[in-house]
Each structure stands twice: as structure tokens, then as C-alpha cells.
Amino acid sequence: MVTPSAVSGSIRPAKRRPTPRDPADPVLGSLVLDRSSPVPLYFQVAQHLEQAIEAGQVPPGTRLDNEVELAGQLGLSRPTLRRAMEYLVDKGLLVRRRGVGTRVVQRKVRRPLELTSLYDDLAGSGQEPATEVLSNELVPASAEVADALSVLEGEIVIRLIRLRSAAGQPIAQLSNYLPAELPGLTTSALEDRGLYQLMRAAGVQPHAAIQSIGARIATPAEARILGESRGAAVLTMQRLTFDDNGQPVEFGTHIYAASRYSFELSLLTGS
């Protein structure tokens, strides 16, 4: 358990000098990480901070200490803490600026999406999806991937990189990491069927996911592979999928050509 004194001064409200008894200290001081939980540590941190931001405990303008300091205070690795911060940045809760640091901002409006694959989305809308498998290999898990899939760093996992197209135009580059023991993910199968279809055929049932969506400017390499002009916008999505037993079974980072793809939401009024 992290005590309040262990994180004193870890979050400083903007425009005033922080003190050892900064009012934001209890936010991280009250965080208890459950290392036996199937929920990744980075998401436990992100969810705790998100709830504190939504509750007004950490107001807009509050500046967070750097990742090295926060990771040390919470007893986490830097990649784990960085993922928590990136998750909140993608959700529009934090903003990073060079020379200024990481600050809390007014949050964006967000809505949930269904747990479907791009292949399912394209096929369901009457378009014929086409897939080019750019990479299908076994690789050692990085710290970020290991944390997401709850495996040891360096443990062998499957890495897939695919280019998904429709109507002869590239739509998205999809990068996915999966447990190495998952069968049936041959290159030919991946070119003919969607990833979730193959996972279900192997007896793995995607049940729930933690997903974040954002947007940014494409790198030159991304613009080139998506057939976009230099400096074009791309939509980003990061997803961690769990099976019906609560175990992580897929970690994906995807980029979409914003000129040809958008996320559609179905909204209901509240009671």
C-alpha cells in the first residue's frame, strides 16, 4: 500500500507553489495497487486518476510530476507509468507539452464503442475487406506488451502487423500482440478472415476491452503506407481485450486514415 507520505508533492496544482501537504497528495496516497488482479497495473493507476479528475479532486491546470518520479513513488516501472499517462492523454484528460510537463485539462466527451473488429465493421457495411499481412512472427514481449498481456518481459508472444483495405484503398494499419500459444493465426488465414473470427475458432471468446481513441498527425511512414499526403491526420485506437475469464488475450495499437474512416457511436438518452 502506498502511503500519503510516499507521494507527497507528486501532483502540484498550477499557478501556486506546492507544499509538502499539497491538497492533491491524497489522490495518489489513497491508491492501493492490486498486483494479483487480472486488471493491468497501468489501468489501475489510470482509472484511479481518471476518477479523481472526474470528481474534481484534481482540477484542470494541475501539473503532474515526471514519469520517473511518479513511477518511483508508486513502485512501478517507467513503461507501466508511461502507459497510464498515455491512456489519459488519449482520453483527453491530460496534455503533454515540452517544457511545461503533463497537466490536467478539461475532458473530452467520449462514448463507448462495440467490441468488434475492423474486418467485421467493413464486412457488416457491405464492403469487401482486404488484408495484407506485413508481419506475422514470434517476438520477445517488451515491458509494455508484457504488462498488457500479464506475461513476463521477454516471454515470446505473437506480433501481427496488417494493412486493412476496402474498395482498393488502405484504411488502417493494425498492430496486435497475442499469447504465443494461440493456434490458427497463419498468414493465409489472416488474409481471409478477421482476427476475432480466428480467435473464436481457436476457442478464445473476446468478451470485454479497455479501449482509447485519439487523433494525431501521421508520421511520414504512416502517411506513405496509408496512401495519405504528408502531414495528414490519423485516428488512433489502443485496445486491450479480455476473454470471458477476465484474462488479457489481445493488445492492439491501430492507426486509421481519418479521410476514409470514422468511429460511429450509437447513443441513448439517460433515464
C-alpha positions in Angstrom: 0.0 0.0 0.0 1.3 3.4 -1.0 1.1 5.9 1.9 0.3 9.6 1.5 3.8 10.5 2.7 5.3 8.3 -0.1 3.8 10.5 -2.8 3.9 13.9 -1.1 4.3 16.6 -3.7 3.7 14.2 -6.6 0.9 16.4 -8.1 1.1 20.1 -7.9 -1.8 22.5 -8.7 -0.8 25.1 -11.3 -0.1 28.8 -10.5 0.9 28.3 -6.9 3.9 26.9 -5.1 3.5 23.3 -4.0 3.9 22.4 -0.3 4.6 19.1 1.4 0.9 18.9 2.3 -0.4 19.7 -1.2 -4.2 19.0 -1.3 -3.7 16.7 -4.3 -1.4 14.4 -2.3 -4.2 12.1 -1.0 -5.2 11.3 -4.6 -2.1 9.1 -5.2 -1.7 8.4 -1.5 -5.0 6.5 -1.5 -4.1 4.4 -4.4 -3.7 0.7 -3.5 -2.4 -1.4 -6.4 -3.7 -5.0 -6.6 -0.8 -6.9 -8.1 -2.8 -10.1 -8.1 -5.6 -8.7 -10.2 -6.0 -9.5 -13.9 -6.6 -5.8 -14.5 -3.2 -4.3 -15.6 -1.3 -2.1 -13.2 -1.2 0.8 -15.7 -5.0 0.7 -15.9 -5.4 0.7 -12.2 -3.3 3.9 -12.0 -5.1 5.5 -14.9 -8.6 4.6 -13.6 -7.7 6.0 -10.2 -6.5 9.3 -11.6 -9.5 9.5 -14.0 -11.9 9.1 -11.2 -10.1 11.7 -9.2 -10.2 14.1 -12.1 -13.9 13.5 -12.8 -14.7 14.0 -9.1 -12.9 17.4 -9.1 -10.1 16.3 -6.7 -7.5 17.1 -9.4 -8.8 20.2 -11.2 -7.9 21.4 -14.7 -4.4 23.0 -14.7 -2.9 20.6 -12.1 0.6 19.6 -13.2 1.9 16.1 -12.6 5.5 15.2 -11.7 7.6 13.5 -14.4 7.2 9.8 -15.1 10.4 8.7 -13.4 9.4 10.4 -10.1 5.8 9.1 -10.2 6.9 5.5 -11.1 9.3 5.5 -8.2 6.7 6.8 -5.8 4.2 4.1 -6.8 6.7 1.3 -7.0 6.1 0.8 -10.8 8.3 0.5 -13.8 8.6 3.6 -16.0 6.9 1.9 -19.1 3.9 1.0 -16.9 3.5 4.5 -15.6 4.0 5.9 -19.1 1.2 3.8 -20.4 -1.1 5.1 -17.7 -0.3 8.6 -18.7 -0.7 7.9 -22.4 -4.1 6.3 -21.8 -5.2 9.5 -20.0 -3.7 11.7 -22.8 -5.6 9.7 -25.4 -8.8 10.1 -23.5 -8.3 13.9 -23.4 -7.8 14.1 -19.6 -4.1 15.1 -19.8 -2.0 17.1 -22.2 1.8 17.0 -22.6 3.8 20.0 -23.7 7.6 20.2 -23.9 9.0 22.5 -21.2 5.6 22.6 -19.4 5.1 19.0 -18.5 1.9 17.0 -18.1 -1.2 18.8 -17.0 -4.9 18.0 -16.4 -7.2 19.5 -19.0 -11.0 19.8 -19.4 -12.0 16.3 -20.5 -13.4 15.4 -24.0 -16.8 13.9 -24.5 -16.5 10.2 -25.0 -18.8 7.3 -25.9 -18.4 3.6 -25.8 -17.9 1.5 -29.0 -18.9 -2.1 -29.6 -16.3 -4.8 -29.3 -16.0 -5.6 -33.0 -13.0 -5.8 -35.3 -12.4 -3.6 -38.4 -12.9 -6.7 -40.5 -16.4 -7.2 -39.0 -17.2 -3.4 -39.4 -16.3 -3.4 -43.1 -18.0 -6.7 -43.9 -21.1 -5.6 -42.0 -21.3 -2.4 -44.0 -21.3 -4.3 -47.3 -17.6 -3.5 -48.1 -15.2 -6.2 -49.1 -12.2 -6.1 -46.7 -8.8 -7.0 -48.0 -5.8 -7.7 -45.7 -2.1 -7.6 -46.4 -0.1 -9.3 -43.6 3.1 -7.2 -43.2 4.4 -9.2 -40.2 3.5 -12.4 -38.5 6.2 -13.5 -36.1 7.1 -14.6 -32.6 8.9 -11.9 -30.7 10.0 -11.3 -27.1 7.5 -9.2 -25.2 8.5 -5.7 -24.4 7.8 -4.3 -21.0 4.7 -2.6 -22.3 3.4 -5.7 -24.0 4.2 -7.9 -21.1 2.4 -5.6 -18.7 -0.7 -5.6 -21.0 -0.8 -9.4 -21.6 0.2 -10.3 -18.0 3.3 -12.2 -19.1 6.9 -11.9 -18.2 9.0 -9.4 -20.0 10.9 -11.2 -22.7 8.4 -14.0 -22.9 7.6 -15.0 -26.5 4.3 -13.5 -28.0 2.8 -13.3 -31.4 3.2 -10.0 -33.2 0.9 -9.2 -36.2 1.1 -6.2 -38.4 -1.6 -5.9 -41.1 -2.7 -3.4 -43.6 -6.5 -3.5 -44.0 -8.1 -2.0 -47.1 -11.5 -1.6 -48.7 -12.5 -0.6 -52.2 -8.9 -0.8 -53.2 -7.8 1.9 -50.7 -5.9 1.3 -47.4 -8.0 2.1 -44.3 -5.8 1.1 -41.4 -2.6 -0.4 -40.1 -3.2 -2.8 -37.3 -0.6 -4.0 -34.9 -1.6 -6.7 -32.5 0.2 -8.8 -29.8 -1.3 -12.1 -28.6 -0.2 -15.1 -26.4 2.2 -17.4 -28.3 0.1 -20.5 -27.7 -2.9 -19.2 -29.7 -3.3 -21.5 -32.7 -4.6 -20.9 -36.2 -3.1 -17.4 -36.9 -1.4 -18.3 -40.1 -0.7 -15.6 -42.7 -3.2 -17.2 -45.2 -5.9 -17.4 -42.5 -5.3 -13.8 -41.5 -5.7 -12.6 -45.2 -9.0 -14.4 -45.5 -10.7 -13.8 -42.1 -10.8 -11.3 -39.3 -8.6 -11.7 -36.2 -11.6 -12.1 -33.8 -13.1 -14.8 -36.1 -9.9 -16.7 -35.8 -9.7 -16.2 -32.1 -13.2 -17.6 -31.6 -12.4 -20.5 -33.9 -9.5 -21.3 -31.5 -11.8 -21.3 -28.5 -11.0 -17.8 -27.3 -14.0 -15.6 -26.7 -13.3 -11.8 -26.7 -15.6 -10.5 -24.0 -14.6 -7.0 -22.9 -12.0 -4.5 -23.7 -10.3 -1.3 -22.4 -10.1 1.0 -25.4 -8.9 4.5 -26.1 -9.3 6.6 -29.2 -7.4 9.6 -30.3 -6.1 11.6 -33.3 -2.7 13.0 -34.4 -0.6 13.8 -37.4 0.7 10.8 -39.3 4.4 10.1 -39.4 5.9 10.1 -43.0 6.0 6.3 -42.9 2.4 6.0 -41.7 1.2 8.5 -44.4 3.0 6.5 -47.0 1.5 3.2 -46.1 -2.0 4.6 -45.8 -1.8 6.4 -49.1 -2.2 9.8 -47.4 -0.4 13.1 -48.0 2.4 14.2 -45.7 1.0 15.7 -42.5 -2.4 14.1 -42.9 -4.4 13.3 -39.8 -4.9 9.7 -38.5 -7.2 8.3 -35.9 -5.6 6.1 -33.3 -7.0 3.3 -31.2 -5.4 1.3 -28.5 -7.3 -1.8 -27.2 -6.7 -4.4 -24.6 -9.1 -7.3 -24.9 -10.1 -9.8 -22.2 -11.8 -13.2 -22.6 -14.8 -14.3 -20.6 -12.5 -15.4 -17.8 -11.1 -11.9 -17.4 -7.7 -12.9 -18.9 -6.0 -10.5 -21.4 -5.9 -12.1 -24.8 -5.0 -9.3 -27.3 -3.3 -6.0 -27.2 -3.6 -3.8 -30.2 -2.4 -0.4 -31.4 -4.1 0.8 -34.6 -4.0 3.8 -36.9 -6.8 4.8 -39.3 -6.8 7.1 -42.3 -9.0 9.9 -41.0 -10.1 10.9 -44.5 -11.7 7.5 -45.1 -12.7 6.1 -41.7 -14.6 7.4 -38.7 -15.9 5.8 -35.5 -19.7 5.8 -35.3 -21.5 5.8 -32.0 -25.0 4.8 -31.0 -26.2 7.0 -28.1 -29.2 6.6 -25.8 -30.7 9.2 -23.6 -30.3 8.7 -19.8 -33.2 7.9 -17.6 
